[in-house]
Amino acid sequence: MSRVTEMVLGVIGGLIGFGGAFFALFMGSLDEAFNETASSLTGLGASAFLFSA
């Protein structure tokens, strides 16, 4: 594989990772809005965002 292809695939993977992290944060916010109990989804979304950077 050429270097350009590897770079493009890496950028696409990074964007998908950021999108997944934002989706996890969004789902955690919805879960906290509908349920009164504490949820770990927001913490998991924040850690996904942190590790995808």
The first five atom37 places (N, CA, C, CB, O) and aatype in JSON, in Angstrom:
{
  "aatype": [12, 15, 1, 19, 16, 6, 12, 19, 10, 7, 19, 9, 7, 7, 10, 9, 7, 13, 7, 7, 0, 13, 13, 0, 10, 13, 12, 7, 15, 10, 3, 6, 0, 13, 2, 6, 16, 0, 15, 15, 10, 16, 7, 10, 7, 0, 15, 0, 13, 10, 13, 15, 0],
  "atom_mask": [
    [1, 1, 1, 1, 1],
    [1, 1, 1, 1, 1],
    [1, 1, 1, 1, 1],
    [1, 1, 1, 1, 1],
    [1, 1, 1, 1, 1],
    [1, 1, 1, 1, 1],
    [1, 1, 1, 1, 1],
    [1, 1, 1, 1, 1],
    [1, 1, 1, 1, 1],
    [1, 1, 1, 0, 1],
    [1, 1, 1, 1, 1],
    [1, 1, 1, 1, 1],
    [1, 1, 1, 0, 1],
    [1, 1, 1, 0, 1],
    [1, 1, 1, 1, 1],
    [1, 1, 1, 1, 1],
    [1, 1, 1, 0, 1],
    [1, 1, 1, 1, 1],
    [1, 1, 1, 0, 1],
    [1, 1, 1, 0, 1],
    [1, 1, 1, 1, 1],
    [1, 1, 1, 1, 1],
    [1, 1, 1, 1, 1],
    [1, 1, 1, 1, 1],
    [1, 1, 1, 1, 1],
    [1, 1, 1, 1, 1],
    [1, 1, 1, 1, 1],
    [1, 1, 1, 0, 1],
    [1, 1, 1, 1, 1],
    [1, 1, 1, 1, 1],
    [1, 1, 1, 1, 1],
    [1, 1, 1, 1, 1],
    [1, 1, 1, 1, 1],
    [1, 1, 1, 1, 1],
    [1, 1, 1, 1, 1],
    [1, 1, 1, 1, 1],
    [1, 1, 1, 1, 1],
    [1, 1, 1, 1, 1],
    [1, 1, 1, 1, 1],
    [1, 1, 1, 1, 1],
    [1, 1, 1, 1, 1],
    [1, 1, 1, 1, 1],
    [1, 1, 1, 0, 1],
    [1, 1, 1, 1, 1],
    [1, 1, 1, 0, 1],
    [1, 1, 1, 1, 1],
    [1, 1, 1, 1, 1],
    [1, 1, 1, 1, 1],
    [1, 1, 1, 1, 1],
    [1, 1, 1, 1, 1],
    [1, 1, 1, 1, 1],
    [1, 1, 1, 1, 1],
    [1, 1, 1, 1, 1]
  ],
  "atom_positions": [
    [[0.84, -1.17, 0.0], [0.0, 0.0, 0.0], [0.88, 1.24, 0.0], [-0.95, 0.0, 1.21], [1.95, 1.26, 0.62]],
    [[0.44, 2.25, -0.69], [1.23, 3.47, -0.75], [0.99, 4.33, 0.48], [0.91, 4.25, -2.02], [0.02, 4.13, 1.22]],
    [[1.87, 5.28, 0.69], [1.76, 6.14, 1.87], [0.52, 7.02, 1.82], [3.0, 7.01, 2.0], [-0.06, 7.33, 2.86]],
    [[0.13, 7.43, 0.63], [-1.06, 8.29, 0.5], [-2.3, 7.51, 0.92], [-1.21, 8.81, -0.95], [-3.16, 8.04, 1.63]],
    [[-2.41, 6.27, 0.49], [-3.55, 5.44, 0.85], [-3.59, 5.23, 2.36], [-3.49, 4.1, 0.13], [-4.66, 5.3, 2.96]],
    [[-2.45, 4.97, 2.97], [-2.4, 4.78, 4.41], [-2.8, 6.04, 5.15], [-1.01, 4.34, 4.84], [-3.49, 5.97, 6.17]],
    [[-2.38, 7.2, 4.65], [-2.74, 8.46, 5.29], [-4.24, 8.72, 5.18], [-1.95, 9.61, 4.68], [-4.87, 9.14, 6.15]],
    [[-4.81, 8.48, 4.0], [-6.24, 8.69, 3.8], [-7.04, 7.77, 4.7], [-6.63, 8.47, 2.32], [-8.02, 8.2, 5.31]],
    [[-6.65, 6.5, 4.81], [-7.36, 5.57, 5.68], [-7.22, 5.97, 7.14], [-6.83, 4.15, 5.47], [-8.16, 5.8, 7.92]],
    [[-6.08, 6.49, 7.52], [-5.89, 6.96, 8.9], [-6.76, 8.15, 9.22], [0.0, 0.0, 0.0], [-7.32, 8.23, 10.31]],
    [[-6.87, 9.08, 8.28], [-7.73, 10.25, 8.49], [-9.19, 9.83, 8.57], [-7.53, 11.29, 7.34], [-9.93, 10.32, 9.42]],
    [[-9.61, 8.94, 7.69], [-10.99, 8.45, 7.73], [-11.27, 7.74, 9.06], [-11.28, 7.5, 6.54], [-12.32, 7.95, 9.65]],
    [[-10.34, 6.92, 9.52], [-10.52, 6.24, 10.79], [-10.58, 7.21, 11.96], [0.0, 0.0, 0.0], [-11.36, 7.01, 12.89]],
    [[-9.77, 8.26, 11.92], [-9.8, 9.27, 12.97], [-11.12, 10.01, 13.01], [0.0, 0.0, 0.0], [-11.66, 10.27, 14.09]],
    [[-11.65, 10.35, 11.84], [-12.94, 11.04, 11.79], [-14.07, 10.16, 12.29], [-13.23, 11.49, 10.36], [-14.97, 10.63, 12.98]],
    [[-14.02, 8.88, 11.95], [-15.04, 7.96, 12.44], [-14.91, 7.81, 13.96], [-14.91, 6.58, 11.75], [-15.93, 7.68, 14.65]],
    [[-13.69, 7.82, 14.48], [-13.49, 7.75, 15.93], [-14.06, 8.95, 16.64], [0.0, 0.0, 0.0], [-14.72, 8.81, 17.67]],
    [[-13.82, 10.16, 16.11], [-14.4, 11.37, 16.7], [-15.92, 11.33, 16.63], [-13.86, 12.62, 15.99], [-16.6, 11.71, 17.58]],
    [[-16.45, 10.87, 15.51], [-17.91, 10.77, 15.38], [-18.5, 9.8, 16.39], [0.0, 0.0, 0.0], [-19.55, 10.07, 16.97]],
    [[-17.84, 8.67, 16.6], [-18.31, 7.71, 17.59], [-18.25, 8.26, 19.0], [0.0, 0.0, 0.0], [-19.13, 7.98, 19.82]],
    [[-17.22, 9.03, 19.29], [-17.09, 9.64, 20.62], [-18.19, 10.66, 20.85], [-15.71, 10.3, 20.78], [-18.79, 10.69, 21.92]],
    [[-18.48, 11.5, 19.86], [-19.56, 12.47, 20.0], [-20.91, 11.76, 20.14], [-19.58, 13.43, 18.81], [-21.77, 12.21, 20.9]],
    [[-21.1, 10.67, 19.41], [-22.35, 9.91, 19.53], [-22.49, 9.32, 20.92], [-22.4, 8.8, 18.47], [-23.58, 9.32, 21.49]],
    [[-21.39, 8.81, 21.49], [-21.44, 8.26, 22.85], [-21.74, 9.35, 23.86], [-20.12, 7.56, 23.2], [-22.5, 9.12, 24.8]],
    [[-21.17, 10.54, 23.69], [-21.49, 11.65, 24.59], [-22.96, 12.05, 24.45], [-20.59, 12.86, 24.29], [-23.61, 12.36, 25.45]],
    [[-23.47, 12.06, 23.25], [-24.87, 12.41, 23.02], [-25.8, 11.4, 23.67], [-25.16, 12.5, 21.52], [-26.78, 11.77, 24.3]],
    [[-25.5, 10.11, 23.51], [-26.33, 9.07, 24.12], [-26.26, 9.15, 25.64], [-25.89, 7.69, 23.64], [-27.27, 8.92, 26.31]],
    [[-25.11, 9.45, 26.2], [-24.98, 9.61, 27.64], [-25.79, 10.79, 28.15], [0.0, 0.0, 0.0], [-26.39, 10.71, 29.22]],
    [[-25.8, 11.88, 27.4], [-26.61, 13.04, 27.79], [-28.09, 12.72, 27.74], [-26.3, 14.24, 26.87], [-28.84, 13.12, 28.63]],
    [[-28.52, 12.0, 26.71], [-29.92, 11.59, 26.64], [-30.28, 10.67, 27.79], [-30.2, 10.91, 25.31], [-31.37, 10.79, 28.37]],
    [[-29.4, 9.75, 28.13], [-29.66, 8.82, 29.22], [-29.79, 9.56, 30.55], [-28.55, 7.77, 29.3], [-30.66, 9.23, 31.36]],
    [[-28.93, 10.54, 30.77], [-29.04, 11.32, 32.0], [-30.28, 12.19, 32.02], [-27.81, 12.18, 32.19], [-30.82, 12.47, 33.09]],
    [[-30.76, 12.63, 30.86], [-31.95, 13.47, 30.81], [-33.21, 12.65, 31.11], [-32.07, 14.14, 29.45], [-34.14, 13.16, 31.74]],
    [[-33.26, 11.41, 30.66], [-34.46, 10.6, 30.84], [-34.47, 9.79, 32.13], [-34.61, 9.68, 29.68], [-35.54, 9.45, 32.63]],
    [[-33.3, 9.47, 32.67], [-33.21, 8.67, 33.89], [-32.6, 9.52, 35.01], [-32.37, 7.4, 33.66], [-31.66, 10.28, 34.79]],
    [[-33.16, 9.37, 36.19], [-32.65, 10.13, 37.31], [-31.38, 9.52, 37.89], [-33.71, 10.22, 38.39], [-30.6, 10.22, 38.54]],
    [[-31.16, 8.25, 37.65], [-29.98, 7.58, 38.22], [-28.73, 7.96, 37.44], [-30.17, 6.06, 38.23], [-28.79, 8.32, 36.26]],
    [[-27.61, 7.85, 38.11], [-26.33, 8.16, 37.46], [-26.01, 7.08, 36.43], [-25.18, 8.28, 38.51], [-26.27, 5.9, 36.65]],
    [[-25.44, 7.51, 35.33], [-25.11, 6.59, 34.25], [-23.63, 6.68, 33.94], [-25.95, 6.9, 33.0], [-23.01, 7.73, 34.11]],
    [[-23.08, 5.59, 33.48], [-21.67, 5.58, 33.11], [-21.46, 5.89, 31.63], [-21.04, 4.24, 33.44], [-20.32, 5.93, 31.16]],
    [[-22.55, 6.12, 30.89], [-22.41, 6.37, 29.45], [-21.68, 7.67, 29.17], [-23.78, 6.4, 28.79], [-20.89, 7.75, 28.23]],
    [[-21.93, 8.69, 29.97], [-21.25, 9.97, 29.74], [-19.76, 9.83, 30.0], [-21.86, 11.07, 30.63], [-18.95, 10.36, 29.24]],
    [[-19.39, 9.14, 31.05], [-17.97, 8.92, 31.33], [-17.3, 8.09, 30.26], [0.0, 0.0, 0.0], [-16.15, 8.35, 29.89]],
    [[-18.01, 7.1, 29.75], [-17.45, 6.29, 28.66], [-17.3, 7.1, 27.39], [-18.33, 5.06, 28.4], [-16.32, 6.94, 26.66]],
    [[-18.27, 7.98, 27.11], [-18.17, 8.85, 25.93], [-17.03, 9.83, 26.04], [0.0, 0.0, 0.0], [-16.33, 10.09, 25.07]],
    [[-16.83, 10.37, 27.26], [-15.73, 11.31, 27.46], [-14.39, 10.6, 27.31], [-15.82, 11.97, 28.85], [-13.46, 11.16, 26.73]],
    [[-14.29, 9.38, 27.82], [-13.02, 8.66, 27.67], [-12.8, 8.25, 26.22], [-13.0, 7.42, 28.58], [-11.66, 8.22, 25.76]],
    [[-13.87, 7.94, 25.49], [-13.73, 7.63, 24.05], [-13.23, 8.84, 23.3], [-15.07, 7.14, 23.45], [-12.38, 8.72, 22.41]],
    [[-13.76, 10.01, 23.64], [-13.31, 11.24, 22.98], [-11.86, 11.52, 23.32], [-14.18, 12.43, 23.39], [-11.09, 11.94, 22.45]],
    [[-11.47, 11.3, 24.57], [-10.1, 11.54, 24.99], [-9.12, 10.61, 24.28], [-9.97, 11.37, 26.49], [-8.07, 11.05, 23.83]],
    [[-9.46, 9.34, 24.18], [-8.56, 8.38, 23.56], [-8.56, 8.41, 22.05], [-8.9, 7.01, 24.01], [-7.64, 7.89, 21.42]],
    [[-9.58, 9.03, 21.44], [-9.58, 9.11, 19.98], [-8.74, 10.28, 19.48], [-11.01, 9.23, 19.47], [-8.44, 10.36, 18.29]],
    [[-8.38, 11.18, 20.36], [-7.58, 12.34, 19.95], [-6.12, 11.98, 19.76], [-7.7, 13.45, 20.98], [-5.31, 12.84, 19.42]]
  ]
}
